[in-house]
């Protein structure tokens, strides 16, 4: 045999032996049964609820199926306990009223329904749902839920948590998880409320009532924020009504529902506990894309009115929950909604406009600033979609004309006042955003400030408005306030002596609303200045506090935690550095199984696995980096076997949770093993742990074949 060929075969044989040895390394890493820690579920619910409601029932069921297998009673107990933990944490951290109300509504309006529909029938004697509730409440921090006599102590700040405990129990009774008569015994005091007088709502009945009497819609929207356990049926009914109105092209009633929801943006927080953004908005986005006028349309102002209300609702939802375009149900690159979100606030040069667009722009300029007014002829020529995409260009050309003394300032302001009519007001979303961009370009040498600020004042602080206009104006400002306020503050720093900027900032301050998913600057600064590592050191401290809490968490308050700390650290430091920290903690901790569970959940909550990630899908996630680390674990095992072992165990657990596809409908006969979706059984951790055995068997089979002769074994 050629010596070179023999040497090549020898090296190939050594590589095969190395591969077999490495597969043996992975296969010899044995896992203890995973521990479903209290901290793990606490982290998971915090991520799902604290910044933006994203509790998808099927996804959560998949996750819980893998986590608890057949132990339904522990599942129910831990889920109830984690819900109270997350609410208590928000109270201790002095989170916003909005955040606390979302968590409270989840506990009272969502959790009992979720348990009743998916798990109540699977808890068998001697265990009962009542037993699970009692077990959970025993472990809730006593300081968080004082007795009713303590609630009236003027120094007691946790009365809301006690009210939430009572509301939760009555919601459980409403949904027949427990009998009402035992509530007093569980509370240890006489309850201060009772079951709702109207009883348990049903979606079908609500839809029927609202169809017969549309005035009931506004009434039920008002009830969404009640803590009685009926919000889920109301939310489902409203979504069905919205979708039916879109399907029937009933734009008049659609406008009424959208306006009613825009008046109560906090009701949207509750609705999002029971649906996804795509499911809610897809029919509305589709309708905006294909908006059709009635052939016998006599007046076109109502067309703009109805279109504008629908567009305002969609944009308000998109802004309130920081949604990306692909979360809205937008279809195709030619979608009006997609174009509007990307290009609506951007002005275009006259040369870039088509002949038709130039004609429309000229018509709007004449209608606003000359004596003709906005005619039906103009609106019949200009579809509402075309108008909203022209608004930024209309603003820029109008201000340029004023700066060139072609248009008097008072004429400009008078024309802009017409945009405060209800049927045109939603166009100010794009208009105010254009002003925001314009203000950022102003410096101490800018000559257009004496035009821009008076024009903005006309739109931002009009002397008077009708009730309808004021309502829409408030909704518009709730969308644009933060960026517009920031840009005005920038101008104020350039022109500190101008007296006309502060009143505008005061108007915006009155409409400021906390946007979910943002971190307070003082908290971010605190994390960044943590000794010995800044953001990473702060995250390490948080992980260690969670690990220490879990083994002793039979009761007691949860450690301070916010999912924003993890996502902000990822944005600033990057997934690779964060994952290395997580692996370090899992490797170094004495309670390695507890650490593995906590870190597994952290990876899943930032990797599009059990909830939509705040990280751009174009960025590497923690799960992506873990996959890369796992691919090189064989080489690492030669120099750092403990760390390599941690990576293998962590990878197995993450993939076990990320892989399953479950269907709640399959849980009726036999619990987790029978849960299927599309005919495929749900994977569990045992399946993943078996993969290494398959790999080594494959390699062994390769050696048992004719290749064994290369090694002189045959």
C-alpha positions, 0 to 999 in steps of 0.5 A: 500500500502507498505509505501516504495513503496508509498514513491518511487512513491512519489519521482518519481512523484516529479522528473516528476514535476521537469522535467516538470518544467525544460522543462518549463524553456527551453520552456520559454526562448524566442529568438529574431530573430537572427541578422546576424551581419557583424562580424559573416560573417567576422569571418566565411570567415576569417576561411574559407579562411585565413589559407587554402581555404575551401569554399565548395559551398554546405556547405556555401549555407546551412549556408547562407540559415539558416542565411538569410532565404528569404532575398537574397539581404541582403545575397549578400550584406553582403557576398560582404562586408565581402569579402572586410572586410577580405581582408582589415583586411589581409592588415592592419595586414601585412599578407603574400603575399600568404594569401593576394593573396588567399583572393584577388582571392576569391573576384575576381575569386570565389565570382562573380561566386558563386553569379551568379550561386546561387543567381542572379536569386533569387534577384527580383525588386526593388532589383538587384545585382547591388544594392547589390554591390553598397550597399556593396561598400558604407560600405567598409572602405573608407580608405581601397579603396581610389580613383585612384587619391589617389592610386598614392600618394606615402604615400598611402599603400592601392592601392592593395585594390582599384585595388581589388575593380576594379577587382571585378567589372570587374569580375562581369561584365564578369559574367553578374552580372552588365553591364560594362558601370556602373563601372566608375560610381561606382568607381567614376573615370575612370577605369584602366583596361577592360574586358579580351580580351579573354572573359569569359572562359568555362570549356568545351572549355578549356578541348577541347583545352588542349586535342587537344594541351597539351602545352596549359595546362602550359599556362592556369596554368600560367593564374590561378593567374590572377585577371580577373574572369576566374580562376574558369573555368581554375581550373575546366578544370585542375581538369577534365584533371587530373582525365581523365589522371588518368582514362585513365592511361595516365602517360606521360601527367599526369607527365607533368601536375603534374610537371607544377603545382609543378613549380607554387605552388601558382596556387594550392592556387587558384585551392583549392578555387574551389575544395576540397582536397579529390576531387582533389587528390582521383584519383591520390592517387588511381592511386599511390596505383595501379600503373601499368606498361605497359606489353610491357615496354621496359625501367623502368626509365620512370616508376619511372619518371612518378610515382615520379612526381605524388607522388611529386604533391600529397605530395606537396599539402598535405604539402602546405595545412597541410592536414591529410591523411583522406583529401587526398582520401586515401582508406584502410590501405593497401594504398601505399600513407597512408603507405608512409605518415606514414612510408616513412621517417622511416628506418627499421632494416634489420631483419624487412625486408622481403627476397624480400625487402632485395634483393631489398635493396642490389640491390640498394646499389650495383647500387648506390655505385658499378660499376653496376649502376641502371639497368632496371633489378633492376627497373623491380624487384622493383616497384616504391612504394617499392623503395620509402618505402625503401629510409629511410632504404637505407640512414641509411644502407649506412651511417652506412656502411660509418661510419664503413669504409666499404664504403668510404665517396667519394663513398657515396657522388658519389652514392647519387649524382645519386639520383639527377637524375629527375626520382629519385629526388622525393625520397628525400622527404623521404630521407631529412625527414630521415635526419631531424630525424637523425639530431635531435639525434645528440649531442656533443658526436655524432660520425656520424656528419662527415658523415651525414653533407657531405652526406646531403651537396651532396643532398642539395647543389649539384655543378650543376644540369640540369634544370629538376632536379633543378625544381624538387629539388626546389619542394622537398625542399619546402616540407622539408625546415622547419623541416630540417632547424629546425634540422640543427639549433639544430646541429649548437647550438651543434657545433657552430664552424663548418663552414659547417652548415651555408651554408646549412641553407642558401640554405634552407632559399632560399626555405622557404615558409610560410606554411598556418595555422601557427602563428608568434611567436611574435603574439603568445607571445603577446596573451600569455602575455596579462594581466589578463589571457594570451591567454583567456584574449586576446581572450576576448578582440578580442570578445569584439572588434567584439561585439562593431564593429557590431552595428556601422559597417555601415562603417569603418575598421574591428577590427584585427582578425585571426582565428588562435587566436581561434584555437591556444587558443583551442589547448593550453587551451582546449575546455572547458575553451574556451567555458566557456569564450564564454558563459561568454561573451554572458551572460554579454554583453548588446548586447546579440543577437550580442554576441550570433551570433558572438560566434555561428559562432566561435563555428561552425568554430572550430567544423567540422560544416561549414568547416574542423576543424584544431582540431583533430577529436579525441579532444573535439570541442566547439560544443561537450562541448556545448552539454555537458553543455546543458545536465546539463542546467536544474540543472544550471537553479536553481542556475544561470538562466541567464547563463543557458538561454544563454546556451540554446539559444546558443545551439539552434543556433548552432544546427540550423546551423549545422543541415541543408542539402541544395542543390543549385539546389533546390533554383530555385523556392522559396528561402530557404523553397524550398532548399532540399537535398535528399528530406529533407527540410533544417532546420532553427532556427524556427524548433529548437526553436520548439523542446522545445515545443515538449518536454513539450508537451510530458511531459504534455501528460505523466502527462495526462495519468494514471501516474497522479494518482500518484500525486493525480490529477485524 
